[in-house]
């Protein structure tokens, strides 16, 4: 590797794919924009992106996505697809077709795809990041991924937008000044990696836009990173990814006209409006699927109906587990034009939930996404009409500040919904579906005792150090990883005799 490899020449880059046009702008003010990706649907901003799990929006099959979704883009997390890394080639990299991520997930050709390293919100990981790698959570446990691997994956998968890898210690309550300095240094180096990888794409091949991460720390503590971003890389990026919306005031003026993607997780529609008011353009909204899992049908409009004097604030959602809906033949929300509300009524959906039928959550998810789509359409209309501030004040006065609490049992919990600090607890996350014992209990297990040689998702301490050689070839597996020192797989389970144990 040459001495200058850590800081590649960024002067000759592929032409930009993205075009972002602002209709209104301001330092800290709501703004209207239009994000155009060649060959994809145009995203009118402010807008929200679909939040996927392993390539799909929870509860929604891809045929229903085509029918009821797709107004905007969708967000993918690479950690959803690399559970076999580094021992085996992840299946998504074995798909040798143009735009493999789109084909692998069977999403429409006109849907913009945005790729990030981690889910949103990410689950904190026990392992610390290093100068070259971040820790993430795959479906089979915690793993590490290098910046070079991430850059090579982005080039191979051909998304429309890639968010630069950021060094953020998720889950830590306090972060020291020295640690913040590392965050800035590492993020700057990793952003250079992905720009250089895109620079190596042959002319004529499809390229991707890059959104530079803006760290959730004070501007003076990431000033070195921002200076290098403005001096060397600003012409190579297409937008910025903001991890703390309330630090938008610290955003350098040279970045004002770039599209802004919020990775600051909102807890309610009120927080969405606050982010829009600060000038955010695109958002990812996990509370949509959280509400669906809880059996809550979102029920709010923007601007809100006229409030009657003395009336209490209205709830932001309807708990479909409530027995009140057993005989109700009204739609989930009055005036809603989504498929669930026009074809079915509350009594039917309540019955589906009670019977644990998956269709119940499917219909609520269709409704909840439609509610947010209508919400953002009205937000854009309000900004255009110049009534946004008044409409926000009316919304906050009309609706409760928080979503309703979950009261019923949701669908089976998916792995990424666990908290990492809960993994060691003995209780089960999902109810036991069968009973019985193997070999008659602890005393009668005899020769059928199952011994696990290591903790799932962790590597034995005696494992040899592996050289960090990552390039496009790494996506099809690493050489020399097939020996017996590889991390725990299913083949590592063995039967041992109690007498020999």
C-alpha positions as CSV (number, residue, x, y, z in Angstrom):
1,X,0.0,0.0,0.0
2,X,1.4,3.4,-0.9
3,X,2.0,6.0,1.8
4,X,-0.8,8.2,0.3
5,X,-3.4,5.4,0.3
6,X,-4.9,6.6,3.5
7,X,-5.7,10.0,1.9
8,X,-6.6,9.2,-1.8
9,X,-6.9,11.9,-4.5
10,X,-10.5,13.0,-4.6
11,X,-10.1,15.4,-7.5
12,X,-11.3,13.1,-10.3
13,X,-14.7,11.7,-9.3
14,X,-17.7,10.2,-11.3
15,X,-20.4,12.7,-12.2
16,X,-23.1,13.2,-9.6
17,X,-26.2,11.1,-9.8
18,X,-28.4,13.1,-7.5
19,X,-30.0,16.5,-8.0
20,X,-31.5,18.4,-5.1
21,X,-33.4,21.6,-5.7
22,X,-34.6,23.8,-2.9
23,X,-37.8,25.8,-3.3
24,X,-37.5,27.5,0.1
25,X,-34.4,27.6,2.3
26,X,-33.1,29.0,5.5
27,X,-30.5,28.4,8.2
28,X,-33.0,27.0,10.7
29,X,-36.4,27.0,9.0
30,X,-38.8,24.5,7.3
31,X,-37.9,24.1,3.7
32,X,-39.3,22.5,0.5
33,X,-37.1,20.5,-1.8
34,X,-37.0,18.0,-4.6
35,X,-34.5,15.1,-4.7
36,X,-34.1,13.6,-8.1
37,X,-32.4,10.2,-8.7
38,X,-32.1,9.2,-12.3
39,X,-34.5,6.4,-13.1
40,X,-36.2,6.6,-9.7
41,X,-39.2,8.3,-8.3
42,X,-38.6,11.9,-7.3
43,X,-38.7,12.5,-3.5
44,X,-40.6,15.7,-2.5
45,X,-39.2,16.9,0.8
46,X,-39.9,17.0,3.7
47,X,-40.5,13.3,3.4
48,X,-39.9,10.0,5.2
49,X,-38.2,6.8,4.1
50,X,-39.4,3.3,4.7
51,X,-37.5,1.6,7.5
52,X,-36.7,-2.0,6.5
53,X,-35.7,-5.2,8.3
54,X,-33.7,-7.6,6.2
55,X,-34.9,-5.8,3.0
56,X,-38.6,-5.6,3.8
57,X,-40.8,-3.2,5.7
58,X,-42.1,-5.4,8.7
59,X,-45.4,-7.1,8.0
60,X,-45.4,-6.0,4.3
61,X,-44.7,-8.4,1.5
62,X,-43.1,-7.0,-1.6
63,X,-46.3,-7.3,-3.8
64,X,-48.2,-5.2,-1.2
65,X,-45.3,-2.8,-1.1
66,X,-45.9,-2.2,-4.8
67,X,-49.6,-1.7,-4.3
68,X,-49.6,0.5,-1.2
69,X,-46.2,2.0,-0.7
70,X,-43.2,3.3,-2.7
71,X,-44.0,7.0,-2.7
72,X,-40.4,7.6,-1.3
73,X,-37.3,5.6,-0.9
74,X,-36.4,2.9,1.6
75,X,-33.5,2.6,4.1
76,X,-31.4,-0.6,4.3
77,X,-28.8,-1.6,6.9
78,X,-25.8,-3.6,5.8
79,X,-25.7,-5.4,9.1
80,X,-29.0,-7.1,8.1
81,X,-27.3,-9.0,5.3
82,X,-23.8,-10.0,6.4
83,X,-24.4,-12.6,9.1
84,X,-22.1,-15.1,7.4
85,X,-19.2,-12.5,7.2
86,X,-16.3,-13.2,7.4
87,X,-16.4,-17.1,7.4
88,X,-18.6,-17.4,4.3
89,X,-19.8,-15.3,1.5
90,X,-23.1,-13.5,2.5
91,X,-25.8,-14.6,0.1
92,X,-26.5,-11.1,-1.2
93,X,-22.9,-10.9,-2.6
94,X,-23.5,-14.2,-4.5
95,X,-26.2,-12.6,-6.5
96,X,-24.4,-11.8,-9.7
97,X,-26.8,-9.4,-11.5
98,X,-27.0,-5.7,-12.0
99,X,-28.2,-3.8,-8.9
100,X,-28.0,-6.9,-6.7
101,X,-29.5,-5.3,-3.6
102,X,-32.6,-4.3,-5.5
103,X,-33.0,-7.7,-7.1
104,X,-32.2,-9.6,-3.9
105,X,-34.9,-7.7,-2.0
106,X,-37.4,-7.7,-5.0
107,X,-38.1,-4.0,-4.7
108,X,-39.5,-1.9,-7.6
109,X,-37.1,-0.5,-10.1
110,X,-38.3,3.1,-9.4
111,X,-37.8,3.0,-5.6
112,X,-34.7,4.9,-4.4
113,X,-32.5,2.7,-2.1
114,X,-30.5,4.2,0.7
115,X,-27.8,2.1,2.4
116,X,-26.4,2.6,5.8
117,X,-24.1,0.5,8.0
118,X,-26.5,0.0,11.0
119,X,-30.2,-0.2,11.6
120,X,-32.1,2.7,13.0
121,X,-32.3,2.8,15.9
122,X,-29.2,0.7,16.3
123,X,-28.8,-1.8,19.1
124,X,-25.7,-1.0,21.3
125,X,-22.9,-3.5,21.0
126,X,-20.6,-4.7,23.7
127,X,-17.4,-4.5,21.6
128,X,-15.8,-1.1,21.1
129,X,-15.0,0.3,17.6
130,X,-11.4,0.4,16.4
131,X,-9.6,2.7,14.0
132,X,-10.6,0.5,11.1
133,X,-13.8,-1.3,12.2
134,X,-17.2,-0.8,13.8
135,X,-19.1,-3.3,15.8
136,X,-22.6,-4.3,14.7
137,X,-25.3,-6.8,15.3
138,X,-26.2,-9.4,12.7
139,X,-28.9,-12.1,13.0
140,X,-26.3,-14.6,14.5
141,X,-24.6,-12.3,16.9
142,X,-22.2,-9.4,17.2
143,X,-19.5,-8.9,14.5
144,X,-17.1,-6.3,13.3
145,X,-17.0,-4.7,9.9
146,X,-14.1,-2.7,8.4
147,X,-14.5,0.6,6.5
148,X,-12.9,-1.0,3.4
149,X,-15.5,-3.9,3.5
150,X,-18.3,-1.4,3.8
151,X,-17.0,0.6,0.9
152,X,-16.6,-2.5,-1.2
153,X,-20.1,-3.6,-0.3
154,X,-21.6,-0.3,-1.4
155,X,-19.8,-0.5,-4.7
156,X,-21.0,-4.1,-5.2
157,X,-24.7,-3.6,-4.2
158,X,-25.2,-0.5,-6.2
159,X,-27.7,1.5,-4.0
160,X,-28.7,5.0,-5.0
161,X,-27.4,6.7,-1.8
162,X,-24.8,5.4,0.7
163,X,-24.4,7.0,4.1
164,X,-20.8,7.2,5.2
165,X,-19.8,5.0,8.1
166,X,-19.7,6.9,11.4
167,X,-17.8,6.2,14.6
168,X,-20.6,6.7,17.2
169,X,-20.6,4.7,20.5
170,X,-24.3,4.0,20.6
171,X,-25.7,3.3,24.1
172,X,-23.0,5.2,26.1
173,X,-24.5,7.8,28.4
174,X,-21.4,10.0,28.5
175,X,-18.6,10.3,26.0
176,X,-15.3,11.8,26.9
177,X,-13.4,14.5,25.0
178,X,-10.7,12.1,23.9
179,X,-13.3,9.7,22.6
180,X,-15.0,12.5,20.7
181,X,-11.7,13.3,19.0
182,X,-11.5,9.7,17.9
183,X,-15.0,9.9,16.5
184,X,-14.0,12.8,14.4
185,X,-10.8,11.3,13.1
186,X,-12.2,7.9,12.3
187,X,-15.3,9.2,10.5
188,X,-13.1,11.5,8.4
189,X,-10.9,8.6,7.3
190,X,-13.9,6.3,6.7
191,X,-15.6,8.9,4.5
192,X,-12.4,9.2,2.4
193,X,-12.5,5.4,2.0
194,X,-15.9,5.3,0.5
195,X,-15.3,8.3,-1.8
196,X,-12.1,6.6,-3.1
197,X,-14.0,3.4,-3.7
198,X,-16.6,5.2,-5.7
199,X,-13.9,7.1,-7.5
200,X,-12.6,3.7,-8.8
201,X,-15.9,2.8,-10.5
202,X,-15.4,2.6,-14.3
203,X,-16.9,5.3,-16.4
204,X,-20.3,4.3,-17.7
205,X,-21.1,2.1,-14.7
206,X,-23.9,3.2,-12.3
207,X,-22.5,5.1,-9.4
208,X,-24.1,6.3,-6.1
209,X,-24.5,9.5,-4.1
210,X,-22.7,9.7,-0.7
211,X,-24.2,11.4,2.4
212,X,-21.5,12.5,4.8
213,X,-22.3,11.8,8.5
214,X,-22.5,14.8,10.9
215,X,-21.7,13.5,14.3
216,X,-23.9,14.1,17.4
217,X,-21.2,16.2,19.2
218,X,-20.4,19.9,19.5
219,X,-19.1,21.6,16.4
220,X,-15.8,22.6,17.9
221,X,-15.1,18.9,18.8
222,X,-15.6,17.8,15.2
223,X,-14.1,21.0,13.7
224,X,-11.1,19.1,12.3
225,X,-13.4,16.6,10.5
226,X,-15.7,19.4,9.2
227,X,-12.7,21.4,7.9
228,X,-11.4,18.5,5.9
229,X,-15.0,17.8,4.7
230,X,-15.3,21.3,3.3
231,X,-11.7,21.6,2.0
232,X,-11.3,18.2,0.3
233,X,-14.6,16.3,0.0
234,X,-17.6,18.8,-0.2
235,X,-17.6,18.4,-4.1
236,X,-17.7,14.6,-3.7
237,X,-20.8,14.3,-1.4
238,X,-24.4,14.6,-2.3
239,X,-25.9,15.2,1.1
240,X,-25.5,15.0,4.9
241,X,-26.8,12.5,7.4
242,X,-27.6,14.2,10.7
243,X,-27.4,12.2,14.0
244,X,-28.7,15.0,16.2
245,X,-31.2,17.3,14.7
246,X,-30.8,19.9,17.4
247,X,-27.2,20.6,16.3
248,X,-28.3,21.8,12.8
249,X,-27.4,25.3,13.9
250,X,-23.8,24.1,13.9
251,X,-23.9,22.9,10.3
252,X,-21.4,24.8,8.1
253,X,-23.0,27.3,5.7
254,X,-21.4,25.6,2.8
255,X,-23.6,22.5,3.4
256,X,-26.9,24.3,3.7
257,X,-28.1,23.5,0.2
258,X,-27.4,19.8,0.4
259,X,-30.2,17.4,1.3
260,X,-30.4,16.4,4.9
261,X,-31.3,12.9,6.1
262,X,-32.1,12.7,9.8
263,X,-30.9,9.6,11.8
264,X,-32.1,11.3,14.9
265,X,-34.9,8.8,16.0
266,X,-38.2,10.7,16.6
267,X,-40.6,9.4,19.3
268,X,-43.8,11.1,18.1
269,X,-45.2,13.3,15.3
270,X,-44.5,16.3,17.5
271,X,-40.8,15.6,17.2
272,X,-41.1,15.1,13.5
273,X,-42.6,18.6,13.3
274,X,-39.7,20.0,15.4
275,X,-37.2,18.5,13.0
276,X,-39.0,19.8,10.0
277,X,-39.1,23.2,11.6
278,X,-35.3,23.1,12.0
279,X,-34.9,22.4,8.2
280,X,-34.7,18.6,8.0
281,X,-35.5,17.1,4.6
282,X,-35.8,13.3,5.0
283,X,-36.5,11.2,8.1
284,X,-36.6,7.5,9.1
285,X,-39.5,6.8,11.5
286,X,-39.2,3.6,13.6
287,X,-42.3,4.4,15.7
288,X,-44.5,3.5,12.7
289,X,-43.6,-0.2,13.0
290,X,-43.4,0.1,16.8
291,X,-47.1,1.2,16.8
292,X,-48.1,-1.5,14.4
293,X,-46.4,-4.2,16.6
294,X,-48.3,-2.8,19.5
295,X,-51.6,-3.0,17.6
296,X,-52.0,0.8,17.6
297,X,-53.6,2.4,14.5
298,X,-52.2,5.9,14.2
299,X,-54.9,8.5,14.1
300,X,-53.8,12.1,13.5
301,X,-54.0,14.7,10.7
302,X,-52.1,17.8,10.0
303,X,-53.4,20.5,10.4
304,X,-55.6,19.1,13.1
305,X,-59.4,19.6,13.2
306,X,-60.7,22.7,14.9
307,X,-60.5,22.2,18.7
308,X,-63.6,22.6,20.7
309,X,-63.1,24.9,23.7
310,X,-62.6,22.9,26.9
311,X,-62.0,19.6,25.2
312,X,-59.1,17.4,26.2
313,X,-56.2,16.6,23.9
314,X,-56.9,13.7,21.5
315,X,-54.8,10.5,21.4
316,X,-52.4,10.0,18.5
317,X,-53.5,6.4,18.0
318,X,-56.2,3.8,18.6
319,X,-55.5,0.7,20.6
320,X,-57.0,-2.0,18.6
321,X,-56.7,-4.5,21.5
322,X,-59.4,-2.6,23.3
323,X,-62.6,-4.7,23.6
324,X,-64.6,-1.5,22.7
325,X,-63.9,-2.3,19.1
326,X,-65.3,-5.8,19.1
327,X,-68.7,-4.6,17.6
328,X,-67.4,-1.5,15.8
329,X,-68.0,-1.4,12.1
330,X,-66.3,2.0,11.6
331,X,-62.9,2.4,9.8
332,X,-59.7,2.8,11.7
333,X,-59.7,6.5,11.1
334,X,-62.6,8.6,9.9
335,X,-62.0,9.9,6.4
336,X,-58.9,7.7,5.8
337,X,-58.6,6.4,2.3
338,X,-56.1,3.6,2.8
339,X,-56.8,0.0,1.9
340,X,-57.4,-1.1,5.5
341,X,-60.0,1.7,6.1
342,X,-61.8,1.4,2.8
343,X,-62.1,-2.4,2.8
344,X,-62.3,-3.4,6.5
345,X,-63.6,-2.2,9.8
346,X,-62.4,-2.1,13.4
347,X,-64.2,-5.2,14.6
348,X,-62.6,-7.4,11.9
349,X,-59.1,-6.1,12.6
350,X,-59.6,-6.5,16.4
351,X,-60.7,-10.1,15.7
352,X,-57.5,-10.7,13.6
353,X,-55.3,-9.5,16.4
354,X,-57.1,-11.6,19.0
355,X,-56.8,-14.7,16.8
356,X,-53.0,-13.9,16.3
357,X,-53.6,-13.6,12.5
358,X,-50.8,-11.9,10.7
359,X,-53.2,-10.1,8.5
360,X,-54.2,-7.9,11.5
361,X,-50.7,-6.4,11.7
362,X,-50.5,-6.2,7.9
363,X,-53.6,-4.0,7.7
364,X,-52.5,-1.8,10.6
365,X,-49.1,-1.3,9.0
366,X,-50.7,-0.3,5.7
367,X,-52.9,2.2,7.5
368,X,-50.0,3.6,9.6
369,X,-47.8,4.2,6.6
370,X,-50.6,5.9,4.8
371,X,-51.2,8.1,7.8
372,X,-47.6,9.3,7.7
373,X,-47.6,9.7,4.0
374,X,-50.7,12.0,4.2
375,X,-49.1,13.8,7.2
376,X,-46.0,14.8,5.2
377,X,-48.1,15.8,2.2
378,X,-50.0,18.2,4.4
379,X,-46.7,19.4,6.0
380,X,-45.4,20.3,2.6
381,X,-48.7,22.1,1.7
382,X,-48.5,24.0,5.0
383,X,-45.0,25.2,4.3
384,X,-46.0,26.3,0.8
385,X,-49.0,28.2,2.2
386,X,-46.9,29.9,4.9
387,X,-49.0,28.6,7.7
388,X,-46.6,26.0,9.1
389,X,-46.0,27.7,12.5
390,X,-49.7,28.2,13.2
391,X,-50.5,24.6,12.1
392,X,-47.8,23.2,14.4
393,X,-49.1,25.2,17.4
394,X,-52.6,23.9,16.7
395,X,-51.4,20.3,16.3
396,X,-49.6,20.4,19.7
397,X,-52.7,21.8,21.4
398,X,-55.0,19.2,19.8
399,X,-53.0,16.0,20.3
400,X,-51.3,14.2,23.2
401,X,-47.5,14.6,23.1
402,X,-46.9,10.8,23.2
403,X,-48.2,7.8,21.4
404,X,-50.5,5.4,23.4
405,X,-48.9,2.7,25.6
406,X,-49.0,-0.9,24.4
407,X,-51.6,-3.0,26.1
408,X,-51.9,-6.2,24.1
409,X,-49.5,-8.9,22.9
410,X,-47.7,-8.1,19.7
411,X,-46.2,-10.4,17.1
412,X,-43.2,-12.6,17.9
413,X,-40.2,-10.4,18.7
414,X,-37.5,-10.2,16.0
415,X,-33.9,-10.4,17.0
416,X,-33.0,-6.8,16.3
417,X,-35.7,-5.7,18.8
418,X,-33.8,-7.2,21.7
419,X,-31.6,-5.0,23.9
420,X,-28.0,-6.1,24.0
421,X,-27.9,-5.8,27.7
422,X,-30.8,-8.2,28.0
423,X,-29.1,-11.1,26.1
424,X,-27.7,-12.7,29.2
425,X,-31.0,-12.8,31.1
426,X,-32.5,-16.2,31.5
427,X,-36.1,-15.4,30.8
428,X,-37.5,-16.1,27.3
429,X,-38.4,-13.2,25.0
430,X,-41.2,-15.2,23.3
431,X,-43.7,-17.5,24.9
432,X,-42.8,-21.2,24.9
433,X,-44.9,-23.0,22.3
434,X,-44.3,-26.6,23.5
435,X,-43.3,-28.4,26.7
436,X,-41.3,-31.5,27.5
437,X,-37.8,-32.5,28.5
438,X,-35.0,-34.3,26.8
439,X,-33.8,-37.5,28.5
440,X,-36.1,-37.1,31.5
441,X,-34.6,-33.9,33.0
442,X,-31.2,-33.0,34.4
443,X,-30.7,-36.2,36.3
444,X,-31.9,-38.4,33.4
445,X,-30.1,-36.9,30.5
446,X,-27.5,-39.7,30.4
447,X,-25.4,-39.6,27.2
448,X,-27.6,-37.1,25.5
449,X,-26.1,-34.0,27.2
450,X,-25.6,-31.2,24.7
451,X,-22.5,-29.2,25.3
452,X,-21.9,-25.8,23.6
453,X,-18.3,-25.1,23.1
454,X,-18.6,-21.3,23.0
455,X,-21.0,-18.4,23.4
456,X,-23.2,-17.9,20.3
457,X,-21.9,-15.0,18.2
458,X,-18.5,-14.8,20.0
459,X,-15.1,-16.1,18.9
460,X,-13.0,-18.3,21.2
461,X,-10.1,-16.5,22.8
462,X,-7.6,-18.9,21.2
463,X,-8.7,-17.9,17.7
464,X,-5.8,-16.6,15.6
465,X,-5.6,-13.0,14.6
466,X,-6.8,-12.4,11.1
467,X,-5.1,-10.0,8.7
468,X,-7.3,-7.1,7.7
469,X,-7.2,-7.5,3.9
470,X,-10.5,-6.2,2.6
471,X,-11.3,-5.3,-1.0
472,X,-13.9,-6.4,-3.5
473,X,-12.5,-9.9,-3.2
474,X,-13.5,-10.0,0.4
475,X,-17.1,-10.0,-0.5
476,X,-16.8,-13.5,-1.9
477,X,-15.1,-14.9,1.3
478,X,-11.8,-14.8,2.9
479,X,-9.0,-17.3,2.3
480,X,-8.0,-19.7,5.1
481,X,-11.2,-19.3,7.2
482,X,-12.3,-22.9,6.7
483,X,-10.1,-24.4,9.5
484,X,-11.2,-25.7,12.8
485,X,-10.4,-22.4,14.6
486,X,-13.3,-20.6,12.9
487,X,-16.0,-19.0,15.2
488,X,-18.8,-21.2,16.5
489,X,-21.2,-22.6,13.9
490,X,-24.0,-25.2,14.2
491,X,-21.4,-28.0,13.5
492,X,-19.7,-27.1,16.7
493,X,-22.5,-28.6,18.7
494,X,-21.5,-32.1,20.0
495,X,-22.7,-34.8,22.3
496,X,-20.6,-35.9,25.2
497,X,-20.9,-38.6,27.8
498,X,-21.5,-37.4,31.3
499,X,-18.9,-39.8,32.6
500,X,-16.2,-38.2,30.4
501,X,-17.3,-34.6,31.2
